[in-house]
Amino acid sequence: ERFDFARLTLPVLLMTGEHDRLAPPSEIRAVAGRILDAAPQMQSARPDVQYETLAGVGHVCNVEGAAAYNANLMPFLARLS
C-alpha cells in the first residue's frame, strides 16, 4: 500500500540521524522530496515540509541526540500553535 502524498497538506517535520541505518538520511530526504513533488501545484496548497539530519546519532535520534532533536522540534511545534 502506498500513501497518497498529494493529499498531504499539513506541516511535516522529518528528522533522522546521520548514522541511521534503518531510515538513512538519503531515504528520508527522498520522502520529503516525494511529498513536495506530489503536492498540488497551487502554492497555497503546498505542504510545509522540513527535513533535518541530526549529526552524530543513529536511528533513535530523539534519545541519542535529544538536545539537537528538541532544538528542531520545538520551533516547528511553536509555529503550529
Residue frames relative to the residue before (quaternion, step in Angstrom):
aa qw qx qy qz dx dy dz
E 1.0000 0.0000 0.0000 0.0000 0.00 0.00 0.00
R 0.1823 -0.7866 0.5847 0.0787 3.55 -0.92 0.92
F 0.4317 -0.6854 0.5276 0.2561 3.51 -1.07 0.82
D 0.3747 -0.7181 0.5449 0.2166 3.57 -1.00 0.85
F 0.2367 -0.8137 0.5188 0.1123 3.57 0.01 1.31
A 0.5581 0.6180 -0.3904 0.3926 3.62 1.14 -0.46
R 0.6707 0.4939 -0.2951 0.4681 3.59 1.15 -0.49
L 0.5770 0.6107 -0.3606 0.4050 3.59 1.26 -0.25
T 0.0609 0.8164 -0.5682 0.0831 3.57 -0.54 1.18
L 0.5687 0.5902 -0.3942 0.4158 3.60 1.21 0.05
P 0.6329 -0.5396 0.3799 0.4048 3.60 -1.18 0.42
V 0.1091 -0.7915 0.6010 0.0186 3.54 -1.04 0.86
L 0.0788 -0.7550 0.6496 0.0425 3.55 -1.01 0.90
L 0.0669 -0.7870 0.6133 0.0016 3.56 -0.68 1.14
M 0.0366 0.7910 -0.6085 0.0513 3.57 -0.78 1.03
T 0.0485 0.7680 -0.6379 0.0305 3.51 -1.17 0.70
G 0.5179 -0.6417 0.4701 0.3144 3.52 -1.24 0.43
E 0.6341 -0.5547 0.3997 0.3611 3.52 -1.17 0.68
H 0.7768 0.3125 -0.1483 0.5262 3.60 1.05 -0.80
D 0.3362 0.7557 -0.4947 0.2667 3.59 1.22 0.43
R 0.1987 -0.7982 0.5596 0.1011 3.59 -0.64 1.10
L 0.6419 0.5206 -0.3295 0.4566 3.61 1.19 -0.40
A 0.7731 0.0611 -0.0204 0.6310 3.56 1.10 -0.74
P 0.0950 -0.8525 0.5122 0.0438 3.59 0.49 1.20
P 0.6829 -0.5133 0.3320 0.3999 3.57 -1.17 0.58
S 0.6477 0.5253 -0.3399 0.4349 3.62 0.88 -0.80
E 0.6618 0.5041 -0.3037 0.4644 3.58 1.02 -0.77
I 0.6928 0.4659 -0.2833 0.4720 3.58 0.88 -0.91
R 0.6033 0.5331 -0.3463 0.4815 3.59 1.08 -0.68
A 0.6431 0.5187 -0.3170 0.4657 3.59 1.03 -0.78
V 0.6104 0.5324 -0.3508 0.4700 3.60 1.06 -0.70
A 0.6322 0.5192 -0.3322 0.4695 3.60 0.94 -0.84
G 0.6583 0.5099 -0.2992 0.4660 3.56 0.98 -0.84
R 0.6462 0.5144 -0.3213 0.4632 3.59 0.99 -0.80
I 0.6152 0.5347 -0.3508 0.4610 3.59 1.03 -0.74
L 0.6945 0.4681 -0.2773 0.4708 3.58 0.86 -0.94
D 0.6569 0.5202 -0.3111 0.4484 3.59 0.96 -0.83
A 0.7119 0.4564 -0.2539 0.4695 3.59 1.04 -0.75
A 0.5121 0.6700 -0.4145 0.3421 3.58 1.24 -0.34
P 0.5955 -0.5492 0.4365 0.3916 3.55 -1.14 0.56
Q 0.5655 -0.6469 0.4050 0.3126 3.57 -1.07 0.70
M 0.5450 0.5993 -0.4104 0.4189 3.60 1.20 -0.31
Q 0.4938 -0.6968 0.4337 0.2874 3.59 -0.65 1.09
S 0.6559 0.5311 -0.3271 0.4252 3.61 0.95 -0.80
A 0.7120 0.4423 -0.2594 0.4797 3.60 1.15 -0.47
R 0.4833 0.6798 -0.4403 0.3323 3.59 1.24 -0.15
P 0.4463 -0.6993 0.4853 0.2761 3.58 -0.90 0.85
D 0.4392 -0.6396 0.5671 0.2764 3.51 -1.30 0.52
V 0.0480 0.8170 -0.5672 0.0915 3.58 -0.27 1.27
Q 0.0393 -0.7835 0.6198 -0.0212 3.53 -0.80 1.10
Y 0.0957 -0.7883 0.6073 0.0244 3.57 -0.94 0.95
E 0.0053 0.7950 -0.6059 0.0283 3.57 -0.95 0.91
T 0.1888 -0.7227 0.6512 0.1342 3.54 -1.15 0.76
L 0.2538 -0.7756 0.5629 0.1310 3.57 -0.74 1.07
A 0.4208 -0.7485 0.4672 0.2106 3.55 -0.63 1.20
G 0.8699 0.2135 -0.1493 0.4187 3.50 -1.20 0.75
V 0.6902 0.4452 -0.2897 0.4914 3.61 1.21 0.17
G 0.4425 -0.6941 0.5130 0.2432 3.52 -1.34 0.32
H 0.8593 -0.1757 0.1240 0.4640 3.53 -1.19 -0.71
V 0.7317 0.3679 -0.2294 0.5259 3.60 0.94 -0.77
C 0.0045 -0.8748 0.4843 -0.0121 3.54 0.82 1.08
N 0.6169 0.5486 -0.3627 0.4323 3.61 1.08 -0.52
V 0.6898 0.4138 -0.2668 0.5308 3.60 1.20 -0.43
E 0.7048 0.4852 -0.2627 0.4459 3.57 0.84 -1.03
G 0.7971 0.1125 -0.0419 0.5918 3.57 1.08 -0.69
A 0.0312 -0.8685 0.4946 0.0072 3.55 0.86 1.03
A 0.6549 0.5204 -0.3289 0.4383 3.60 0.91 -0.84
A 0.6788 0.4724 -0.2866 0.4837 3.60 0.89 -0.90
Y 0.6177 0.5471 -0.3320 0.4571 3.56 1.03 -0.83
N 0.7075 0.4562 -0.2592 0.4735 3.57 0.81 -1.03
A 0.6086 0.5621 -0.3490 0.4381 3.59 1.09 -0.66
N 0.6868 0.4256 -0.2705 0.5234 3.60 1.18 -0.49
L 0.6804 0.5245 -0.2860 0.4244 3.55 0.95 -0.90
M 0.6887 0.5240 -0.3068 0.3963 3.58 0.75 -0.99
P 0.6746 0.4534 -0.3243 0.4839 3.68 0.83 -0.74
F 0.6050 0.5516 -0.3530 0.4530 3.58 1.08 -0.69
L 0.6844 0.4739 -0.2784 0.4790 3.59 0.90 -0.94
A 0.6255 0.5526 -0.3377 0.4351 3.58 1.01 -0.78
R 0.6330 0.5364 -0.3286 0.4512 3.58 1.07 -0.69
L 0.6671 0.5327 -0.2959 0.4286 3.57 1.17 -0.59
S 0.7009 0.4773 -0.2805 0.4497 3.57 1.14 -0.46
